Amino acid sequence: MAAIDFGTYGSGFALCTRADYKKDCGKIYVQTWNSGTSITNKAPTTVLIKPNGKDYISFGYEAERDYLDMEPDEQKKHYLFRQFKMKLFKNPVSVI
């Protein structure tokens, strides 16, 4: 089982394998994220995409750090999307 909280500002996930559930239904793995100053259960809903516009580089705090570590000329070539959840509702895509 898995749960994904895809939030406007922060996202996170938790999971429990079938084997763990059979042993102890309360044994749930919750992803933790390092913000640089603290450990959190959610990371910013931020994604960094390569210049080709297709390939993923990083997500959350890591995406923000990776982007800030780039030179300004490199930043202009990449795509950094923040708090994009609500934009997905404006242009829905059908998945078959």
Secondary structure, DSSP 8 states (H G I E B T S, - for coil): -EEEEE-SSEEEEEE--HHHHHH-TT--EE--EE-SS-EES-EESEEEE-TTSS-EEEETHHHHHHHHHS-HHHHHHSEEEES-HHHHHHS-----
